[in-house]
Structure formats: C-alpha cells, structure tokens
Amino acid sequence: MADLTKKYDVLVIGGGNAALCAALSARLEGASVLVLERAEKFYRGGNTRHTRNMRCAHDEATGTLTGPYPEDELFEDLLRVTEGETDEELARHMIHESKDMLNWIVEQGVRFQPPLAGTLGLGRTNSFFLGGGRAMLNALYNTAARIGVDVLYEAEVTSMDIEEGMFLSATAHIDGKDETIRAGALVAAAGGFESNIDWLKEYWGEAAENFLIRGTANNQGTILKMLLDKNVQQIGDPTQCHAVAIDARAPKYDGGIITRLDCVVFGIVVNKHSERFYDEGEDIWPKRYAIWGRLVAAQPDQIAYIVFDHDSLHRFMPSLFPPIKADTIGELAAVLEIPAETLEKTVTEFNGAVVDGTFDHTILDDCHTDGIEPAKTHWARRLETPPYYAYPVRPGITFTYLGTRVNKEARMIMDDGKLSANMFAAGEIMSGNVLGKGYAAGIGMTIGSVFGRIAGREAANNARN
Amino acid sequence: MHGTDTLTEADRLMTVCNSCRYCEGLCAVFPAMIMRQEFPDGDLNYLANLCHGCGACFYDCQFAPPHEFKVNVPKVMAQARAESYEAYAWPRAFSGLFARNGLAISIIAALSVAIFIFGFAVVNDPAVFFGVHTGPGSFYVLMPHNSMVVLFGAAFLYAIVASIMGARMFWRDIGEPASTLREPQSLWQAMKDAGKLRYLDGGGADCSADEDATPDHRRFYHHCTFYGFMLCFAATSVATLYHYLLGMVAPYPWYDAPVVLGTIGGIGLLIGPVGLLKAKLKRDPDMQDKERFGMDVAFLAMLFLTSLTGLALLFLRDTSAMGILLALHLGVVFSLFITMPYGKFVHGIYRFMALVRYARESHTTT
C-alpha cells in the first residue's frame, strides 16, 4: 500500500509503458517507488493501451522475429523517417540498448507473439505483444505489484515543487484531497499534450476543434508544461503532431487503431466542396498513412471523403464503421451533404483521365491519370461499378513532438545547459529527442521502454547518493 | 440482419475486432474471424462454439467496457453459444425448458428414478433391499441385470440419438460440408487441440479470473473432469465386455480394471466439477452469461453426483446401505444420460466440431 507520509526514493508520474519500465527498473535497483497514474484502473497506461509492438534491434531471428535487424539498419530507418531530426548520439545509444530490451521486457512478464496475419509485414523488425498493448501493460502492472512498486490510480499531479532543477515534491489530487508527495528523484513519463485541445489551438487555431484524438484523453501535457515552466530545456517542434486520416465518426478520444482507414489508394479523396485536393496515389504505406491527417487538417472544416466503387470494397482491411453507400455518385453526395453536381463532375473528369495499367496496390504500379490536376500518379482506376461508397475522414492526432531535453542517462537538461539534479524523463514526454519528425511503427514503444528502464535505474542511483 | 439480438451484437463485435486484430495470437477465434469479412448467423455460431471462454481477450482489450465500444467477446460468445445449444436441441420442445431449469430438472429426474427403483425393490421384498449382499451378482439381486440393461441402454441410446441430431443441426447451420468430418488431418488436429485444451490458455498466459492475472486453473479442472469422465466410460465399457464376453459378473474386486478405472475417473469427477464450479463463482461477473448459470451448473452437479454415489457404492457395497446407494447411483446416471443432449454436455460436441472446421480452414487457407 502506498504511504504518502514517507519520502519515496523515486516518484514516477505517468502510467504507461515508459512509466512502468522506469518503476520496475528503479525497484529492481532497490529503490522505493511510487507511481501516480492519472487515469482510473481500466484506462491505465495512456497511449500504450493502443499500441501493439516495439521496434528493437536484434542480430538474429528469434521465435517471434523472422530475421535480423542490425543497429545500423534501425538507425537508417530512424534517420529516414525523421529526415535527420534526431540526436544521433542519443538515438544510437537507444538503439544499442534496445537489443537487450527484448530480453528485459520478457523478464518483466511481457509476452510476444510470432508473426501472424495481422502483423502488417513488420515481422522481421518489430516485436508484437501477445494480446496487444493492454496485455503488455497488465503484465507490467502485475510484475510491479509483485515486486513492491506502489501504484495509485486517479492521482492527478497538480503542481510540483522544483528549485533550480531539483525536484522536491509533487502535489497530487488523490481521493478528493491534495496530497504532497516527497521523493528523492523524479521520473516524468506522463506523455505529450495531444489531448489538450486549447494547447493545440495555439498552433492550429480553431481547426483543432475538429481534430480527433486517437489515444487517451489524459495526455493534457500538464507535467510537460510544469517542467518547461521550471526552466527545463524544450526539444521538438511545438507546432507539430503526428496526424493520420481516421474515420470522422470515431469518438473524440480513444478510438485507437480501429478507426484508421487505409483505402485512399483505392479511390479519390474530395473535400466538402466535392473537389479533389491531393494525389491519392503518391506513396506507399506507411508513408501515405502519415501525410493524410495533415492534408485533411488543411481542408475547410477539416473534413474529407474517400470515395470508391464496389469493385474496391473488399480490397482493404475492414474498419469499425461501414462505408456510406449509394447507388449513384449523385445520391452519395446527397447522403454526404456535399455538392452533388460537383462530385459527379469530379468523378467524370477523374474517370476520363485514367490511363489503364496493371493494378497492384502493393507496389507503385502504372495505373495513373493524365491531364487532371491534381494527378493520381498510381493505382488510378475508374469509379464505375455501383454501388458507390464513401468514408468521411478527419485528422486523427496520435502524438506530439514537443518534449523535455534529456541526455543519455534520461536526465533532464535545463535551459542553461546544466543537468537537473534529480529529474529524469521517459516516453512521449521526451520522444522529440530522438524522433523530431515523422514516425516508424513501434518506435514510440522503444523510446518508452529503453528510456524508461534507463531513467528508473538512474533515478534509483541518484536517490541513493 | 440476424436471427437474434445476441447474434447482431456478436456481428458488431466481430466487426470491431476485425479492424483491430491485436488478439490474433490468443486463440482460434480471431484467426478464424480474420478469414472473413462478413458474419452470417452460421459463421457467428461457429465462432461462438470455437470460443473456449478463456477470457484473455477481455482483459487484453482496450475497448472492453467501460470503453464506449463495449467489446466483451467472452460474454457475447457465451450467450450465442447457449442460444445455439437451444436452437440445435432435439426435440426442440425440450430445449428452452431445460435452459431455464437445468439443475432442478436434473435433480428431480435423478430422484424420481431412484425412488422408482427403491420403491420397486421394496414393494417386491424389503428384506432383500435392506439386506447385505456380497459377491458376483449382488447388484442384480435388487434390480435384475436385464431390466438394468433395458432401462439404461434406452437412456444411453436416447442421449446418443439426440446428440447426433444436434450435431447435424450445428454442422448444417455453419455450412460446413460433411466431407470435412472425413478428413483425417483435420480430425487429428482437432483431437489434439481438444485433448490439450490448447485454446483455454489465452495464448500461453493461462486463463485468469481477473485483470490481475489470478490463475483459476480451469484447464486443470477441465482435464480432471473430461479424462475422469472418459475413464468412467472406459470402466463401464470394460465391465460390459467382462459380462458378455467373459461371463464375469459385477461387482468386481477392487484391483480389477473396471473398478480401478472407475475409481481414478471418479476421483477426477469429484475434483474437476468442484474446481470448475469454484472457478465459475470466482470468475469476473462482467464476462459471464449469468442467465445460463443453472444449465452450466446442472451438468457439473450431475457429474459430481454420479461420481460421489458411484464411489460411495464402491466403498459401502458390502453393507446394508448398498441397496439405497445403488438406487441413487442408478437414478443419477439415468438423469445424466437423458439430460445430456440439453445441457452443457453438448459444448464438447460442438466445440470439437468447430475445431475440426477450424483445422480444415487453417490448412486450406494458408
């Protein structure tokens, strides 16, 4: 049982993968550890609940990985997705440490599964959690309970006492009371600020009102803001977030994986004026997956419609909501409440511009358009087999890049370049250090686990000295 | 459009799950789901009967209640399963009645038959009923062997016919060709999967009673129950052979095959059902189909009582209690037979057949 009168060695704020790895690692070093999770028990774990795999380097195939994934290759992949916006020293350190993570995390009770149908062709590079992210969290929490980590749910930290880069105590709202919790060291692992619409509005204006948040509603960025206000150095572009196009009918928060749509290639995408606005055939998954959120965010009212015909209906993975269906393009527009004549014109022009080729959605094929703007450069096929279908889409925000700067010990660096005396960070709150831009599947979990483990260990050592 | 509200909900869940698929490594249900994009009633009944109800997907699911998507696969599959038992029951008229009053009906049936035997014997000759009888043929002093054979042969035959009729209904409903049941590869795979309860372990994490992974050892208890039942069945079969082929008349000495098999099996049938009932009571109520509690418990109770009365008969057969114990034991066994096609027993048949289909699907689609 948590004892709020005592001074803990390590206080962990947050309850996801990074927080639990930090808590376990600190506890394994012999520290007394308290975890403050803002969510209720069911929702514990923040965005980790919606994850499924982690991307760790390994030198050979294993029972659950189909081949080797050397450190250099993982670094090259990271360099490519971030377009160089990464701290090479930190990134290489993390990648090196990621190798042992595959063992360590299993020692903490997490189970992996062999590559199966749904593992998206990442069977060589990514390790998939058996049962997904919540199963992984359950394993970590069960281990934490077993080895004596104290955990409090529905415990929101409302302020922190920090003096010149030294953490003294945190005040949290627990069971209707404000409690002050002292600790020798702090691990901040409380996620980004993507659920804080007002904060998003600072960069995106009113458009942010129409954003859907794919993960927990709890990532309000309050801990991040407190730390930045106490002169912790910031890193990552504050104006940016990772956004994909998701079903507009998804709930505001926590729709997770099942609201994603990856059928842009099979049809055309129009805005509320029934006009196309971007090349739907530009690139292959997952790169196209990551640009459409931003594209839709730039359209009026932040909404768009993927329109396709019956021939494409069973060519992609199903999603939660059925597509909207009508017998003609005009009727489809009427259901979608967008201009019917314009949509008919858009489709007619598009169909007229299609140059036949050999359709293959797994490669950049030779089906394209000729003479329309914007062009569809691959996978272009006429929409001509009724009934017709549409998915309404909106930007779905996955995570933000703004964070606290850290060194290889996961120790926070202050504005003046000095190291914090006893504050560490792990997970999305510091992911901008290595992931300044873009995304690669499973990399968020790698950042969380590796820096969580390091932060916990360093915080425990720090508290002891 | 689906036949029932339960199937409509099952379809909704499968649509949610099919757009997530995080659970594909847990059991057979999700890989079977991935092979489909649409879910007609027959396929949902197939998936429901393929589900072992381990519960792993409920605790692993980020969309389980209280999330607004309310994904509760174990519960809805349990409801769909129970409704499918009723739909396949033969004759149909008995199904709903039993589903609502399973335990009461089983016990009343057992007592009625016991009292009938008891009364029959007492009316004939009270001295014989309460007397002490030992040695070969002592059971048949109370009830002639041929009467016993006619009564229990008929009950057993009835159970077999009704079960086969149900199995045919199931197979037809899920739309699987009869030829699949003649594929040695699929049958052998299903026998291995059923024999090990491969899919009752949540993909390796073992099924647990709650989110904190408290183990409930259901697999162990189910093994006790199933293999205990099979051993008792073997004991009866060996005894039948003894009687007709070798002319050896029951009761047999303690070291002889029917008694040894029956005793070991009987112990399994004491431990297994009690353990399963305990696990059921401990199990997260959010996952359970509480309306069918009676039906589930009836089968466990009858198995337990069959074993209890059988073992009591074994240990006290040389005393004056033999008559009443034999009457009770025979009553329970009779009731077990005639209620089998309408209760939880059928899950074994449909589950096995679903596993056969799954084995066929797995090797023809990969």
HADDOCK unambig.tbl for C-alpha pairs under 7 A between the chains (distance, minus, plus):
assign (segid A and resid 49 and name CA) (segid B and resid 62 and name CA) 5.92 0.50 0.50
assign (segid A and resid 50 and name CA) (segid B and resid 62 and name CA) 6.74 0.50 0.50
assign (segid A and resid 52 and name CA) (segid B and resid 22 and name CA) 6.87 0.50 0.50
assign (segid A and resid 113 and name CA) (segid B and resid 25 and name CA) 6.22 0.50 0.50
assign (segid A and resid 118 and name CA) (segid B and resid 21 and name CA) 6.29 0.50 0.50
assign (segid A and resid 130 and name CA) (segid B and resid 25 and name CA) 5.99 0.50 0.50
assign (segid A and resid 130 and name CA) (segid B and resid 26 and name CA) 6.99 0.50 0.50
assign (segid A and resid 131 and name CA) (segid B and resid 22 and name CA) 5.46 0.50 0.50
assign (segid A and resid 131 and name CA) (segid B and resid 23 and name CA) 4.59 0.50 0.50
assign (segid A and resid 131 and name CA) (segid B and resid 25 and name CA) 6.65 0.50 0.50
assign (segid A and resid 131 and name CA) (segid B and resid 26 and name CA) 6.45 0.50 0.50
assign (segid A and resid 131 and name CA) (segid B and resid 57 and name CA) 6.92 0.50 0.50
assign (segid A and resid 131 and name CA) (segid B and resid 60 and name CA) 5.58 0.50 0.50
assign (segid A and resid 132 and name CA) (segid B and resid 22 and name CA) 5.07 0.50 0.50
assign (segid A and resid 132 and name CA) (segid B and resid 23 and name CA) 6.75 0.50 0.50
assign (segid A and resid 132 and name CA) (segid B and resid 60 and name CA) 6.72 0.50 0.50
assign (segid A and resid 134 and name CA) (segid B and resid 60 and name CA) 5.14 0.50 0.50
assign (segid A and resid 134 and name CA) (segid B and resid 61 and name CA) 6.45 0.50 0.50
assign (segid A and resid 134 and name CA) (segid B and resid 62 and name CA) 6.07 0.50 0.50
assign (segid A and resid 135 and name CA) (segid B and resid 60 and name CA) 4.52 0.50 0.50
assign (segid A and resid 142 and name CA) (segid B and resid 212 and name CA) 6.07 0.50 0.50
assign (segid A and resid 257 and name CA) (segid B and resid 20 and name CA) 6.12 0.50 0.50
assign (segid A and resid 258 and name CA) (segid B and resid 16 and name CA) 6.84 0.50 0.50
assign (segid A and resid 258 and name CA) (segid B and resid 19 and name CA) 5.06 0.50 0.50
assign (segid A and resid 258 and name CA) (segid B and resid 20 and name CA) 5.23 0.50 0.50
assign (segid A and resid 317 and name CA) (segid B and resid 19 and name CA) 6.85 0.50 0.50
assign (segid A and resid 318 and name CA) (segid B and resid 18 and name CA) 6.72 0.50 0.50
assign (segid A and resid 318 and name CA) (segid B and resid 19 and name CA) 5.48 0.50 0.50
assign (segid A and resid 319 and name CA) (segid B and resid 19 and name CA) 4.60 0.50 0.50
assign (segid A and resid 320 and name CA) (segid B and resid 15 and name CA) 6.02 0.50 0.50
assign (segid A and resid 320 and name CA) (segid B and resid 16 and name CA) 5.08 0.50 0.50
assign (segid A and resid 320 and name CA) (segid B and resid 19 and name CA) 5.92 0.50 0.50
